[in-house]
Amino acid sequence: MKKFDLIIMGGGIAGLSSALTAVRSGMHVALVEKEAYLGGIARDCFHTHICGLFKNDDTRPFTIANPGLCSEIFNFMLDLYGNQCLVKMGKVETLAFIQKDLWHYFHQQIRLDNFCLFEKSQWSNMVSGNGKIQKITIATPKKNIDLTAAAFIDATGGANLPDIVAKEGTAPKEDTENSTQLGGYCMELKGEPNKDLSLLVPYTAHKIVKQYNLNEYLRFVTITHNRLSKTHTLKFSVKTAEDMEKCAFIFQKLNQNIKELAKLTLLTSSRKIHLRSSQQGRQIETLGNEETAVKSYWPKETWNIDAGTQYEYCEKDHPFCIPVSALKDTLFENLFLAGKSIRVPDSIQASTRVMGACMATGEQAVIAASNYLKEKA
């Protein structure tokens, strides 16, 4: 059996932030990731702007919402790209980046002497006792391996945890009927068109969906331009895994109808459909007035079939305050939560699942775990 101080499940942006924080603190860390790559949805959906990093305050432009790792990554990107990475989108502020630079940053910062990565591996079984996780079994490409640790972090965002945990009410599940938000499927395109496509693409997609009698929710197609990498991310709103073929059809028709879009080169597409997850047994009704771990200034997002995504913005200096308790599991005292796995009201899930908030909760989950271990020492 392999022993660690901390085992992190999930190698997305939250899991990577947890891993970096834990390794720097001197912990012996294992990171378990089911895919053959790190970065999670942010990587597979070609995210090119970090949302939820700033306070969105016009009087103090591009002020960091959470100190620590978020501030460090912001300064790294600012040194690398200059002010051109500071991008205002409507009422919100974002940080543009090139994917390879962000993943290279984490790769360079995480030392290998006290870090062990298990890729293409999934948590398949668990042994618990006295209110704690005692050990887990992971299925790797070659064999099953037993791992144990003093503390664990769930940064999977749901759907990877074993059925035994889901039945006990701790694991979020993918929800194909979620009316709060739709899932996503993305394509990465290279090139610089002669006109702005941000309005033309959704307008044309709306017409295509209506003309071919497709599911109405498929008409919500967006395109985002990254001026740093000279790429565009085309995002399709989806509800089921079967929507991938329909997205390809819409893309074909968009190219036939928009000459400037047809000039762009398709680089790659998401490996799969990414559905939203519902927190089920984990969500809490209110945030309360406890000690704040993370602040999110990203707006609430709700979705309906008539208007698509609707935003409710935070009032100035009134962010959503995520308490330390939101980063702790309710069944196992040595299990902590990060990223999309945290316990928050359903109404603000969209505000806490953006990259900036995921980085902050990833860092804070390690701090909570470290404090727990000190108390038990």
C-alpha positions as CSV (number, residue, x, y, z in Angstrom):
1,M,0.0,0.0,0.0
2,K,1.3,3.5,-0.9
3,K,1.0,6.1,1.8
4,F,0.7,9.9,1.4
5,D,-0.1,12.9,3.5
6,L,-2.8,14.0,1.0
7,I,-4.6,12.4,-1.9
8,I,-6.3,14.6,-4.4
9,M,-9.0,13.2,-6.8
10,G,-9.3,15.1,-10.0
11,G,-6.6,16.9,-12.0
12,G,-8.6,19.9,-13.3
13,I,-7.8,23.5,-12.4
14,A,-9.0,23.0,-8.8
15,G,-7.0,19.7,-8.3
16,L,-3.9,21.3,-9.8
17,S,-4.2,24.3,-7.5
18,S,-4.6,21.9,-4.5
19,A,-1.6,19.9,-5.6
20,L,0.6,22.9,-6.0
21,T,-0.4,24.4,-2.7
22,A,0.1,21.0,-0.9
23,V,3.5,20.3,-2.5
24,R,4.7,23.7,-1.5
25,S,3.7,23.1,2.1
26,G,5.9,20.0,2.2
27,M,3.1,17.4,2.0
28,H,3.7,14.1,0.2
29,V,0.9,14.3,-2.4
30,A,-0.8,12.0,-4.8
31,L,-3.0,13.3,-7.6
32,V,-5.4,10.8,-9.2
33,E,-6.8,11.8,-12.7
34,K,-9.1,9.6,-14.8
35,E,-8.0,11.2,-18.2
36,A,-4.6,11.0,-19.9
37,Y,-4.1,14.7,-19.5
38,L,-4.4,17.3,-16.7
39,G,-6.5,20.4,-16.9
40,G,-10.0,19.0,-16.9
41,I,-12.8,20.8,-18.6
42,A,-10.8,24.0,-18.9
43,R,-8.4,22.1,-21.1
44,D,-10.8,20.0,-23.1
45,C,-13.1,22.9,-23.8
46,F,-10.2,25.2,-24.8
47,H,-10.8,27.9,-22.1
48,T,-8.8,31.0,-23.0
49,H,-10.1,33.4,-20.4
50,I,-9.9,33.0,-16.6
51,C,-13.3,34.1,-15.3
52,G,-14.0,34.9,-11.6
53,L,-10.5,36.2,-10.9
54,F,-11.4,39.9,-10.4
55,K,-13.8,42.0,-8.4
56,N,-15.4,43.6,-11.5
57,D,-15.1,47.0,-9.9
58,D,-15.0,49.9,-12.4
59,T,-13.3,52.2,-9.7
60,R,-10.5,49.6,-9.2
61,P,-10.1,47.8,-12.5
62,F,-8.8,44.2,-12.5
63,T,-8.5,43.9,-8.7
64,I,-7.9,40.4,-7.6
65,A,-10.8,38.9,-5.6
66,N,-8.7,36.3,-3.7
67,P,-5.1,36.7,-2.7
68,G,-2.6,33.8,-2.7
69,L,-2.4,31.5,-5.7
70,C,-4.9,33.5,-7.8
71,S,-2.7,36.7,-7.4
72,E,0.4,34.7,-8.2
73,I,-1.0,33.3,-11.5
74,F,-2.4,36.8,-12.4
75,N,1.1,38.3,-12.0
76,F,2.7,35.5,-14.0
77,M,0.3,36.1,-16.9
78,L,0.7,39.9,-16.7
79,D,4.5,39.6,-16.9
80,L,4.1,37.2,-19.8
81,Y,1.6,39.0,-21.9
82,G,1.4,42.6,-20.6
83,N,-1.9,44.5,-20.4
84,Q,-3.3,42.8,-23.5
85,C,-4.3,39.9,-21.3
86,L,-6.7,42.1,-19.3
87,V,-10.1,41.7,-21.1
88,K,-13.4,43.3,-20.2
89,M,-16.4,41.3,-21.4
90,G,-19.6,43.2,-20.9
91,K,-19.7,43.9,-17.1
92,V,-17.1,41.4,-16.1
93,E,-13.3,41.3,-16.2
94,T,-11.4,38.3,-17.4
95,L,-7.7,37.3,-17.8
96,A,-6.8,36.0,-21.3
97,F,-4.2,33.3,-21.5
98,I,-2.7,30.7,-23.9
99,Q,-3.4,27.2,-22.8
100,K,0.1,25.8,-23.0
101,D,1.4,28.6,-20.8
102,L,-0.9,27.9,-18.0
103,W,-0.3,24.1,-17.9
104,H,3.5,24.7,-18.2
105,Y,3.2,27.0,-15.2
106,F,1.8,24.2,-13.0
107,H,4.2,21.6,-14.5
108,Q,7.2,23.8,-13.6
109,Q,5.9,24.7,-10.1
110,I,5.0,21.2,-8.8
111,R,8.1,19.5,-7.6
112,L,8.3,15.8,-8.3
113,D,10.2,14.7,-5.2
114,N,7.1,14.8,-3.0
115,F,4.4,14.4,-5.8
116,C,3.0,11.3,-7.4
117,L,0.7,11.4,-10.4
118,F,-1.7,8.6,-11.4
119,E,-3.1,9.4,-14.8
120,K,-5.8,7.3,-16.6
121,S,-6.8,6.1,-13.1
122,Q,-10.1,6.1,-11.2
123,W,-11.1,5.7,-7.6
124,S,-12.8,2.3,-7.6
125,N,-13.3,1.5,-3.9
126,M,-13.0,2.9,-0.5
127,V,-12.6,1.7,3.1
128,S,-13.9,4.0,5.8
129,G,-14.2,3.8,9.6
130,N,-14.7,6.1,12.6
131,G,-16.0,8.9,10.3
132,K,-12.8,8.9,8.2
133,I,-11.7,7.5,4.8
134,Q,-9.0,4.9,5.7
135,K,-7.9,3.9,2.3
136,I,-8.9,3.9,-1.4
137,T,-8.3,1.6,-4.3
138,I,-7.6,3.1,-7.7
139,A,-7.8,1.3,-11.0
140,T,-4.8,2.2,-13.1
141,P,-4.2,1.0,-16.7
142,K,-2.0,-1.8,-15.4
143,K,-3.4,-2.8,-12.0
144,N,-5.4,-1.8,-9.0
145,I,-3.4,0.1,-6.3
146,D,-4.3,0.7,-2.7
147,L,-3.6,4.2,-1.4
148,T,-3.9,5.7,2.1
149,A,-3.5,9.2,3.4
150,A,-4.3,11.3,6.4
151,A,-6.5,13.6,4.3
152,F,-8.3,13.5,0.9
153,I,-9.6,16.2,-1.4
154,D,-12.4,15.7,-3.9
155,A,-11.7,18.0,-6.9
156,T,-13.5,15.7,-9.4
157,G,-16.5,18.0,-9.9
158,G,-18.7,14.9,-9.8
159,A,-19.3,11.7,-11.7
160,N,-15.9,10.1,-10.9
161,L,-16.5,9.0,-7.4
162,P,-17.4,5.4,-6.9
163,D,-21.0,4.3,-6.5
164,I,-20.4,3.4,-2.8
165,V,-19.8,7.0,-2.0
166,A,-22.6,8.3,-4.2
167,K,-25.0,6.0,-2.4
168,E,-23.9,7.5,0.9
169,G,-25.0,10.9,-0.4
170,T,-21.7,12.7,-0.9
171,A,-21.0,12.6,-4.6
172,P,-22.5,15.1,-7.1
173,K,-24.0,13.5,-10.2
174,E,-24.2,14.6,-13.8
175,D,-27.7,15.9,-14.3
176,T,-29.1,15.7,-17.9
177,E,-32.3,17.4,-16.8
178,N,-30.6,20.4,-15.0
179,S,-32.6,23.5,-15.8
180,T,-30.1,25.8,-14.1
181,Q,-27.4,25.5,-16.8
182,L,-26.6,23.5,-19.9
183,G,-23.5,21.5,-20.5
184,G,-21.0,22.3,-23.2
185,Y,-19.1,21.0,-26.2
186,C,-16.4,23.1,-27.9
187,M,-14.3,23.5,-31.0
188,E,-11.1,25.3,-31.3
189,L,-10.6,27.4,-34.5
190,K,-7.4,29.2,-35.8
191,G,-7.4,32.4,-37.8
192,E,-8.3,36.1,-37.8
193,P,-11.5,36.8,-39.7
194,N,-12.2,40.3,-41.2
195,K,-15.3,40.8,-39.1
196,D,-16.5,40.2,-35.6
197,L,-18.3,36.9,-35.3
198,S,-19.7,37.2,-31.8
199,L,-23.2,38.2,-32.9
200,L,-23.3,36.6,-36.3
201,V,-22.6,33.1,-35.1
202,P,-25.4,32.9,-32.5
203,Y,-27.9,34.6,-34.8
204,T,-27.1,32.2,-37.7
205,A,-27.2,29.1,-35.3
206,H,-30.6,30.2,-34.1
207,K,-31.9,30.1,-37.7
208,I,-30.2,26.8,-38.5
209,V,-31.8,25.1,-35.4
210,K,-35.2,26.4,-36.4
211,Q,-34.8,25.5,-40.0
212,Y,-33.9,21.9,-39.3
213,N,-36.2,21.4,-36.4
214,L,-33.4,20.6,-33.9
215,N,-33.8,20.8,-30.1
216,E,-34.3,24.4,-29.2
217,Y,-31.5,24.5,-26.6
218,L,-29.0,23.8,-29.4
219,R,-29.5,27.3,-30.8
220,F,-27.4,28.8,-28.0
221,V,-24.0,28.8,-29.7
222,T,-21.3,31.3,-28.8
223,I,-17.9,32.1,-30.2
224,T,-15.0,33.7,-28.2
225,H,-11.9,35.3,-29.6
226,N,-8.5,35.1,-27.9
227,R,-6.3,37.8,-29.3
228,L,-3.2,36.3,-27.7
229,S,-3.3,33.0,-29.5
230,K,-5.4,34.2,-32.5
231,T,-7.9,31.4,-31.9
232,H,-11.6,31.2,-31.5
233,T,-13.5,28.9,-29.2
234,L,-16.9,27.8,-30.6
235,K,-19.2,26.6,-27.7
236,F,-22.4,24.6,-28.2
237,S,-24.9,24.3,-25.3
238,V,-25.9,20.7,-24.9
239,K,-28.0,18.5,-22.7
240,T,-27.0,14.9,-23.5
241,A,-24.0,13.0,-24.8
242,E,-25.9,12.3,-28.0
243,D,-25.8,16.0,-28.9
244,M,-22.2,15.8,-30.3
245,E,-23.4,14.7,-33.7
246,K,-25.9,17.5,-33.8
247,C,-23.1,20.0,-32.9
248,A,-21.1,18.8,-35.9
249,F,-24.1,19.3,-38.1
250,I,-24.7,22.8,-36.9
251,F,-21.0,23.6,-37.4
252,Q,-21.2,22.4,-41.0
253,K,-24.2,24.6,-41.7
254,L,-22.6,27.6,-40.0
255,N,-19.6,27.3,-42.3
256,Q,-21.9,27.2,-45.3
257,N,-23.7,30.3,-44.2
258,I,-20.8,32.4,-42.8
259,K,-17.9,32.9,-45.2
260,E,-15.6,34.5,-42.6
261,L,-16.2,31.5,-40.3
262,A,-15.4,29.0,-43.1
263,K,-12.0,30.7,-43.5
264,L,-11.0,29.6,-40.0
265,T,-9.1,26.3,-39.5
266,L,-10.7,23.7,-37.2
267,L,-7.8,22.7,-34.9
268,T,-9.6,20.2,-32.6
269,S,-12.8,19.5,-30.7
270,S,-13.7,18.5,-27.2
271,R,-13.1,14.8,-26.6
272,K,-16.6,14.4,-25.2
273,I,-19.7,16.3,-24.1
274,H,-19.3,17.9,-20.7
275,L,-22.6,18.0,-18.7
276,R,-23.2,20.0,-15.6
277,S,-23.4,18.2,-12.3
278,S,-26.0,18.6,-9.6
279,Q,-24.7,18.5,-6.0
280,Q,-27.6,16.4,-4.6
281,G,-26.5,15.3,-1.1
282,R,-23.8,18.0,-0.9
283,Q,-25.5,21.3,-1.5
284,I,-26.4,23.6,1.3
285,E,-29.3,26.0,1.4
286,T,-27.5,29.1,2.6
287,L,-23.9,30.3,2.9
288,G,-24.3,31.6,6.5
289,N,-22.1,34.0,8.3
290,E,-19.1,31.7,9.0
291,E,-15.4,32.4,8.3
292,T,-15.0,33.2,4.6
293,A,-12.6,31.0,2.6
294,V,-13.2,32.3,-0.9
295,K,-15.0,35.3,-2.4
296,S,-16.7,35.1,-5.8
297,Y,-17.7,38.2,-7.7
298,W,-18.9,36.2,-10.8
299,P,-22.6,36.6,-11.5
300,K,-25.3,34.0,-10.9
301,E,-26.3,32.2,-14.0
302,T,-29.7,30.7,-14.8
303,W,-30.9,29.3,-18.0
304,N,-34.3,29.0,-19.7
305,I,-35.4,27.9,-23.1
306,D,-36.7,31.3,-24.2
307,A,-33.8,33.6,-23.3
308,G,-30.8,31.3,-22.8
309,T,-28.4,32.2,-20.0
310,Q,-29.4,35.1,-17.7
311,Y,-27.0,36.8,-15.4
312,E,-27.5,38.4,-12.0
313,Y,-24.5,40.5,-11.1
314,C,-23.1,41.1,-7.6
315,E,-23.5,44.5,-6.0
316,K,-20.3,46.4,-5.5
317,D,-18.3,45.0,-2.5
318,H,-21.0,42.3,-2.0
319,P,-19.5,39.1,-3.3
320,F,-20.7,35.6,-2.7
321,C,-18.7,34.6,0.4
322,I,-17.9,30.8,0.4
323,P,-17.3,29.6,4.0
324,V,-14.7,27.2,5.1
325,S,-17.5,24.7,5.9
326,A,-18.4,24.6,2.2
327,L,-15.0,22.9,1.6
328,K,-15.6,20.1,4.1
329,D,-17.5,16.9,3.6
330,T,-20.3,16.1,6.0
331,L,-19.7,12.3,6.3
332,F,-15.9,12.0,6.4
333,E,-14.0,14.4,8.6
334,N,-10.8,13.9,6.6
335,L,-12.4,14.6,3.2
336,F,-12.2,18.1,1.8
337,L,-13.8,19.7,-1.3
338,A,-12.5,21.9,-4.1
339,G,-13.7,23.3,-7.4
340,K,-17.1,22.1,-8.5
341,S,-17.4,19.7,-5.7
342,I,-17.8,22.3,-2.9
343,R,-21.1,22.6,-1.0
344,V,-22.9,25.7,-2.1
345,P,-26.5,26.6,-2.8
346,D,-27.7,25.5,-6.3
347,S,-28.4,29.2,-7.2
348,I,-24.7,30.2,-7.1
349,Q,-23.1,27.0,-8.4
350,A,-22.3,28.8,-11.7
351,S,-20.6,31.6,-9.7
352,T,-18.3,29.2,-8.0
353,R,-17.4,26.8,-10.8
354,V,-15.5,29.4,-13.0
355,M,-11.7,29.0,-13.2
356,G,-10.8,31.8,-10.7
357,A,-13.0,30.4,-8.0
358,C,-11.8,26.9,-8.7
359,M,-8.2,27.9,-8.2
360,A,-9.1,29.7,-5.0
361,T,-11.1,26.8,-3.5
362,G,-8.4,24.4,-4.6
363,E,-5.9,26.3,-2.6
364,Q,-8.2,26.8,0.4
365,A,-9.1,23.1,0.6
366,V,-5.5,22.3,1.3
367,I,-5.3,25.0,3.9
368,A,-8.4,23.5,5.6
369,A,-6.9,20.0,5.4
370,S,-3.6,21.2,6.8
371,N,-5.4,22.9,9.8
372,Y,-7.4,19.7,10.3
373,L,-4.2,17.6,10.4
374,K,-2.6,20.0,12.9
375,E,-5.6,19.8,15.2
376,K,-5.4,16.0,15.1
377,A,-1.6,15.8,15.6
